[in-house]
Amino acid sequence: MKNSSLKYILISDFNMFGYINGIPLFFKNTLDRLNFIPLTKNNLEDLRPDDIVVFLYPDWLDINNLNFTNDIKNYGAKIICIILDMMSFYSTYNISRSVEISFFNTFDFIITQSDKMTDFLRDHNVVQPMVNLEIFDYPLPMSRELILTKLEVVKNKVLHLEKVDPVLVYAGKFDIRFRPWIFSPVLANVKLNVYSDTPVAAREIDFSRRENVVFKGNFSMENIFENIDGNFSIIWNGLEDGVTIPIYGASMSLFKTLSISSKIDFSIVRLLPIICRKGTADANLVEKLEIGISLNHLDELENVLQKLPVSTYKKYVENLFKIALNSSKGFYLEDALHKCENFLSSDFIEKDD
């Protein structure tokens, strides 16, 4: 890429929990550190030939305006799309799969969430170059030295264990409509602590219906080491077997098998071995990195936990520790962006020649 090229991040007025100007907090620190310049759809005239624009899909405020990529390209800039969600899986947005695929093909490079998502897009005729992010970074709001100290404390405590008494953790946005498995009778003999990252998420949930499930309150990125009590993180996404998620519908449940859960990044930084459902992108990642357990059915869990050697548990935590050192400083997004930029740089050079 030419030295004069600038890097922009397209922003919007979208501000809700976890987002600032349309940018997820787990991306913002990295984009700021890499000196990405905020850009809005109202000042595209600032762009110059060979500049790079990063677009986080979907643009929540203007989802039906899918033509602005042409405006950016009119200035000679290149666009990298990071797919956070796919609107064609939601019936409420009325966006067809063909329209969404056509939109993806207007970008110069695409960052997907997983191999499964990339394969799905290829099968549905996305032809643009793609790279997989796989791990969402979890940049903690504390010094690098303090992060390292806290990670070392957790790891060393685990390495001195003689046995593991399983306590599951579910931490994230909590809506029982999306998580009916939490009260599944097949988990009745497994302790499960539930944490919410939004203050109002669990106000009307009756947790007394299951003695094994305890709502522990809210957590934030600042206190995940001190306030999270447990030694496994459970993430159960996708097409459920035995426990249905009616609000998802089949289409949305399929998307959950293609995407990487945002709870993966939390689990990594907190050094919690992950329990997830086989056949999902989450499971593929967990199995490849050896950071947890994948199951076909929830009713397998109790037996698997009882038989899990403590040496295997320690191996999972050591592997998580190595990944957390990178994800806590924003390595994975930066690495994916560098791959995109290197590709686009060679593309520019070819055109200049």
Secondary structure, 3 states (H helix, E strand, C coil): CCCCCCEEEECCCCCCCCEECCEEHHHHHHHHHCCCEEECCCCHHHCCCCCEEEEEECCCCCCCCCCHHHHHHCCCCEEEEEECCCHHHCHHHCCCHHHHHHHHCCCCEEEECCHHHHHHHHHCCCCCCEEECCCCCCCCCCCHHHHHHHHHHHHHHHHCCCCCCCEEEEEECCCCCCCHHHHCHHHCCCEEEEEECCCCCCCCCCHHHCCCEEEEEECCHHHHHHHCCCCEEEECCCCCCCCCCCCCHHHHHHHHHHCCCHHHHHHHHCCCCEEEECCCHHHHHHHHHCCEEEECCHHHHHHHHHHCCHHHHHHHHHHHHHHHHHHCCCHHHHHHHHHHHHHHHHHHHHHHC
